[in-house]
Amino acid sequence: MRKLGVIGGLGPMATAYYLQLVIQMTDARCDQEHIDMIIYNRPGIPDRTKYILGLSDMNPTIPIIETGKVLVEQGVECIAIPCITAHYFHNQLEAAIGRPIIHLIKETVSHLRIYGVETVGIMATDGTIASCLFQRELELQGLKTVVPTAVNQKRVMHLIYENVKAGHPIEMRLFFEVVGQLRNSGAQVIVLGCTELSLIKQTYDMGPGFLDAMEVLAMQSIRCCEAPLKQEYHCLITR
């Protein structure tokens, strides 16, 4: 199997959950059949959303590239970044680091298309929504996009920053208010397009019609390393 490098800490709990998913989803019968993985946990990397929106001049790509190069020196053959907003810089990072970086956005949209989804709701950070990361790729692959209203986008950011990142209880009422608007606007499946939202799914039963982009990253990490994927994880859309 190929060795995987992980640029982590964006945020720390999301990285821990990603590791759990990779282990859980790998079809391994013993320790030795799991993936060799080097995780570099760097929570001090500047906030990606603030930089993209012009609210900070602290460039997160500099330490991300530094981290990637350290992983390359340690022999990794492919790289995963458990942070969706960081994929705004994907091409720049991949070119500078010199190893394939799993493109979480493209892989998530491809998964939706394979299973016949036509209209997709997106819950993500302001940076991911404003930069149209998902919207552009959905359009390229022939799918329609629904995003939260301005009021509901504030609710999404509150859930991400004031609940999950701050370590406070999740206000599920706000979550389902956003979900209701996206469903009413035609979303067949809602993508959890922020790794902190993945942590909400870890704890709460959301019901059918959700796709956790973190699970897609874990699935593609396993495939990239040429390890077997458990059969129950071939379709990741909740039922």
C-alpha positions, -999 to +999 in steps of 0.1 A: +000+000+000+010+036-006+019+059+023-005+087+031+004+122+044-022+142+062-019+180+067-040+183+099-051+206+126-076+226+104-092+220+129-079+194+153-112+176+161-119+173+124-085+157+119-091+132+147-125+123+132-109+119+098-084+094+112-112+075+128-131+074+095-102+060+076-096+033+101-133+025+103-139+024+066-108+003+057-116-034+051-088-047+074-087-079+094-057-069+115-035-039+124-010-047+096-037-043+069-043-006+077-028+023+059+006+037+068-002+074+075+019+103+087-003+131+103+012+165+108-012+184+131-007+222+128-037+240+143-017+273+142-022+275+104-041+308+099-079+308+093-086+300+056-120+316+055-108+350+068-080+350+043-102+342+013-127+369+023-100+395+028-105+397+065-069+387+073-035+391+056-021+360+072-016+336+043-024+300+052-008+285+021+027+292+034+026+269+064+005+244+045+031+241+018+059+239+045+040+210+061+034+192+028+071+194+020+080+179+054+056+150+046+072+145+012+106+142+028+092+115+050+082+095+020+044+100+016+030+093-019-003+112-017-017+138+006-051+145+023-062+178+039-092+174+062-103+210+057-127+218+029-120+255+026-083+248+021-092+232-012-097+268-025-058+267-029-057+231-042-038+237-075-013+260-059-006+236-030-003+206-052+021+223-075+043+236-047+043+204-026+049+180-056+026+152-046-010+144-055-035+160-031-069+144-030-094+169-045-122+166-020-145+189-039-143+171-072-146+137-055-177+147-036-194+160-067-185+129-086-200+107-059-233+127-061-234+123-099-227+086-098-258+081-076-281+102-098-284+133-077-295+164-097-300+192-072-276+196-043-277+218-011-245+231+003-237+238+040-202+252+043-182+282+056-186+317+042-152+312+024-163+280+007-197+295-003-182+328-015-155+312-035-181+290-052-159+259-047-188+235-048-210+255-071-184+256-099-177+219-097-214+210-095-221+231-126-191+215-145-205+181-137-241+190-147-257+194-113-277+222-098-268+240-065-289+254-037-271+275-010-285+290+023-301+324+025-280+352+041-297+346+074-293+309+073-256+312+062-251+331+095-266+301+113-242+278+096-212+299+106-226+300+142-228+262+142-192+259+129-175+285+150-196+291+181-206+255+186-182+229+172-149+249+171-157+264+205-165+230+220-201+240+229-233+220+226-247+219+191-279+239+185-296+214+163-327+237+160-305+261+139-291+232+119-326+219+109-338+254+101-311+256+074-318+221+062-355+230+059-348+259+036-324+239+014-350+211+011-378+235+003-356+250-024-353+216-041-321+200-026-323+162-030-291+157-010-273+182+013-236+182+014-219+187+047-192+209+032-173+217+063-153+193+084-169+208+116-203+199+102-191+163+098-186+163+136-222+171+141-231+141+119-208+120+141-230+127+171-266+133+157-288+112+134-296+136+106-318+112+086-317+105+049-303+127+021-270+139+035-235+134+021-206+141+045-176+154+024-152+141+052-164+106+045-157+111+008-121+122+017-117+091+039-130+069+011-107+084-015-077+083+009-082+045+012-085+041-025-055+064-032-034+042-009-047+011-028-063-004+004-097-022+003-128-002+012-156-019+032-186-027+011-210-006+032-191+026+024-193+024-014-224+047-012-220+075+013-254+092+009-275+086+041-306+066+037 
